[in-house]
Amino acid sequence: MIRPSLEDLWRLAALRIDREEYWLGEILRADPSLAADWLVAHVTRDERISIELPRPVEAAISAIDVAGRKRVLMAIPQDFPDTELVGRLVGDDLALYQLLLSREVSDRVYLAPLKGQPTGRWTAKARLALEAGYSPEQIASAVVGWHQSWSGKLSNLYRQQLAWFEPLCDHDEPRIRQIGEAGCRRAEASLANELDRERREEVFGRQ
C-alpha cells in the first residue's frame, strides 16, 4: 500500500520506467489509468516499446478500455515506428481504426492494423482503408507487414501467405478480390524465387 502523500511521486516514477520489470506489468494490469498514462508516456518517446518492453506493454494494453486506447492512439507521433503496437491497440475495433485514419500519421501507421491473416473483421477494416484512398496493392502489402519473423524455410512462409490471400480472391466484393489477387501475385512471385534459390542451394551448397 502506497501512502497518499507519496502516491503522486510513485506514479511519476512508474511512468519513467523504460526497462523490462515483471512487477511493472502486474501493476499496470491492475491499474487501467496508470496503464494508459504509461503507454502515452512511452509512445511519445518514439521508441519500439513492444519490442523493448513486451510484457509491460501486453499488460498495459490488456488493462485499458476503449477510451484508454483512444488516448494512446491520439498521442502517437506522425512517424511512430512501432507498428506492432498500433495494430494491437486497434485490434478489430472499427471505430478505433476510423480514429486512426483521421489522424495525420505515416502510411505504415495507417495500415498497421491490417497486418496478419485476413480473417474476422479484417475485411471491414480493409474497406475503411480503401475508402481512405489506399490501393489493393498497398493493403495486400500491409497484410504481410514490414517486419517478419520466421523459423524454417522461407518458401513455407510464402506458401502461408498464399493460403491467406486465396480466400479473398473468391470474395463477393470486387475490391476485396483485387486485394486477394494482388497478394497472391506477390506471394507466388516470392515463392517461385525462393524455391529456385533453395534448389540451387541443394545442388551447389550455400553461397
HUKACOR-V647124 format. One record per residue. N is the residue number from 1. RES is the residue in one small letter. SS is DSSP state (A for helix, B for strand, O for the rest). OMEGA is omega in whole degrees, 0 to 359 (NA if undefined). Layout:
[[N;RES;SS;OMEGA] [N;RES;SS;OMEGA]]
//
This chain:
[[1;m;O;181] [2;i;O;178] [3;r;O;181] [4;p;A;182] [5;s;A;182] [6;l;A;188] [7;e;A;181] [8;d;A;179] [9;l;A;179] [10;w;A;180] [11;r;A;178] [12;l;A;178] [13;a;A;180] [14;a;A;181] [15;l;A;183] [16;r;O;183] [17;i;O;182] [18;d;O;177] [19;r;O;183] [20;e;O;178] [21;e;O;182] [22;y;A;184] [23;w;A;179] [24;l;A;179] [25;g;A;180] [26;e;A;179] [27;i;A;181] [28;l;A;181] [29;r;A;183] [30;a;A;185] [31;d;O;183] [32;p;A;180] [33;s;A;178] [34;l;A;180] [35;a;A;179] [36;a;A;179] [37;d;A;181] [38;w;A;178] [39;l;A;179] [40;v;A;180] [41;a;A;185] [42;h;A;178] [43;v;A;180] [44;t;O;175] [45;r;O;176] [46;d;O;179] [47;e;O;174] [48;r;O;190] [49;i;A;179] [50;s;A;176] [51;i;A;182] [52;e;A;185] [53;l;O;188] [54;p;A;183] [55;r;A;176] [56;p;A;179] [57;v;A;179] [58;e;A;180] [59;a;A;182] [60;a;A;181] [61;i;A;180] [62;s;A;184] [63;a;A;189] [64;i;O;178] [65;d;O;182] [66;v;A;180] [67;a;A;178] [68;g;A;178] [69;r;A;177] [70;k;A;179] [71;r;A;182] [72;v;A;180] [73;l;A;180] [74;m;A;181] [75;a;A;185] [76;i;O;179] [77;p;O;185] [78;q;O;183] [79;d;O;182] [80;f;O;187] [81;p;O;188] [82;d;O;182] [83;t;A;177] [84;e;A;180] [85;l;A;179] [86;v;A;180] [87;g;A;181] [88;r;A;178] [89;l;A;182] [90;v;A;183] [91;g;O;178] [92;d;O;181] [93;d;O;184] [94;l;A;178] [95;a;A;177] [96;l;A;179] [97;y;A;176] [98;q;A;177] [99;l;A;179] [100;l;A;181] [101;l;A;179] [102;s;O;183] [103;r;O;176] [104;e;O;179] [105;v;O;183] [106;s;O;178] [107;d;A;180] [108;r;A;179] [109;v;A;179] [110;y;A;188] [111;l;A;184] [112;a;A;182] [113;p;A;180] [114;l;A;181] [115;k;O;176] [116;g;O;183] [117;q;O;184] [118;p;O;178] [119;t;O;178] [120;g;O;183] [121;r;O;181] [122;w;A;181] [123;t;A;179] [124;a;A;177] [125;k;A;178] [126;a;A;178] [127;r;A;179] [128;l;A;179] [129;a;A;176] [130;l;A;180] [131;e;A;178] [132;a;O;175] [133;g;O;179] [134;y;O;183] [135;s;O;175] [136;p;A;180] [137;e;A;179] [138;q;A;181] [139;i;A;177] [140;a;A;178] [141;s;A;181] [142;a;A;178] [143;v;A;180] [144;v;A;179] [145;g;O;182] [146;w;O;179] [147;h;O;182] [148;q;O;175] [149;s;O;184] [150;w;O;176] [151;s;O;181] [152;g;O;182] [153;k;O;178] [154;l;A;179] [155;s;A;178] [156;n;A;175] [157;l;A;182] [158;y;A;174] [159;r;A;178] [160;q;A;179] [161;q;A;178] [162;l;A;178] [163;a;A;177] [164;w;A;187] [165;f;A;186] [166;e;A;179] [167;p;A;180] [168;l;A;180] [169;c;A;179] [170;d;A;183] [171;h;O;180] [172;d;O;185] [173;e;O;183] [174;p;A;183] [175;r;A;178] [176;i;A;175] [177;r;A;180] [178;q;A;176] [179;i;A;179] [180;g;A;180] [181;e;A;178] [182;a;A;179] [183;g;A;179] [184;c;A;179] [185;r;A;180] [186;r;A;182] [187;a;A;180] [188;e;A;179] [189;a;A;179] [190;s;A;179] [191;l;A;180] [192;a;A;179] [193;n;A;182] [194;e;A;177] [195;l;A;177] [196;d;A;180] [197;r;A;180] [198;e;A;178] [199;r;A;180] [200;r;A;179] [201;e;A;178] [202;e;A;182] [203;v;A;189] [204;f;A;184] [205;g;O;182] [206;r;O;182] [207;q;O;NA]]
//
